């Protein structure tokens, strides 16, 4: 029995063969398969002609398996079991009964955005495993390109042909201060108003720092960076403890839910710093990953209007 003959077999032929082998009657096998007796007879004939081997000896009342049928029945049953198992597994993935999603995100952004989203997603789909790859900003795009994550949430430092981007939150650079800080009384703060004011922000080269330095230079001021941190979450609690204002995107304080902190937009110039959902160019999201992105968007829409500027756009090339 050569490989070409075996590859010509169809699942319908194998199912008909196994049913007839077990039941020994065309009528009974046809009823089990929900087809006509003539259809089962044709499938068995096609299988025998394709293999060049007789599988059943016909009698007036039944079909008796030949030695060839006895030799291949276990293989045929195993093939059908594997196919049925594959089909069931694919069904589980499509209806979210099982699966896994990995999200790449910087630690601070993961801390302020993901907990309520993942909590809701796990309530909806408890069988789906969610992993968070909390990577450094300079590793973010590489995690997506290397397919270590299904998608990412963040802000790339530059446009990259290797990813597609979908805006999740429209955001801007801001000064974060306590409610008792004089700057809290303003609707916005000009960059030049920060001249000489000790501030906290991330270290040079980290995440948003190059944009902050460039924006300050455009405004013609020299920032007095008194405290440098690796994570913006550290800057948040330092400001909350009374250690002075911090510079970061507004969303970080808005979603931190710290009642003692306020974000005031930096103007002249006003600098956008949007947050995106990013996917590797040409890669399709699994049903589970698509659902998690939908929950993420729904959660962002449901936030109070005070968060401001939420918007969604179609995927675009980065």
C-alpha positions, 0 to 999 in steps of 0.5 A: 500500500504505497503513500500515493494511495493512502494520501488519496483517502478521504475522511468520509471513506475512512468513517464509512470503513470503520462503521461498516467494519464495526456493524457489518451491515450497510444499512446500520452503518448508513443510519449511524453516519446519517447518509443513505445506504447507497452512499456508504456502498459507494464510499467503501467501493471508492476506498477499495478501488483507491487502495487496490485491496478488497476490504469486505466480502459481501454476503446476502446478509452482511459484509465480512472484513477481509484480512486486509481490513483486520490489518488496517482497522486500528490505524484507521480508528487512530487517524479518526481519533486524532482528527476528532481530537484536532477538531475539538481542540480547534473548537475550544480555541475558537469558542475560548474554552482554552488558549493562552494570550501573552501581552507585552507592556512596560511595568508601570503601564501594566500596573495602571492599565491591566489589573481591571482588564485582566480581572474582567477577562478572566471572569468572562473566560476563566479557561484562557491563560493570560501572561504579561511580559513586563519588559523594559521600554527599549525591549518592547518592540523586540518582544513583538517582532520576536513573537514573544507576545501576541500583542503589546500596549505602549508607545513606540519611540519611533515608527517601526515598519515591523508593527501595526498600531491601533490607538488606545488612548489619546494622551499628552505630556503633563506635570503631575502634582499633589492637590496642595501644590500651587500648580494644581490650581491651573488648568495647564502649565507652560513648560517655561513655568518649570524653569528651575523647579525641581522635578522627578522623571525617568532616567536619560534614555528611558522611555519618555525621557528623550521626548521630555528633554526635546520638548523642554529644549523647544520651550527654551528651558533647562529642566532641573531634574532633581530625581531620576527613576527607572519606573514612572510608578516610582515617580508617582508615589514619590510625588504623592509623598510630597517629594515634588512634581513629576513629568510623565504622560497624563494617563499614568496618573489618571489611571493610577487612581491616587486621589492625592495626585493631579495631572496638568497638561504641559503647553507651549508646546503641547506634546502628544504621547498616545498609547497604542495596541501594537501587533507584529506586521502581518500577524493575526491575533488568536480568538483569545487575543482578539477578545482580550483587546476588545475587553481592553477597549471596552474598559477604556471606553467605560472610564469616566470622561475626566480621563479625557481623549480616549479614541480608537482608530483602525490598525495602521502601519507604524 
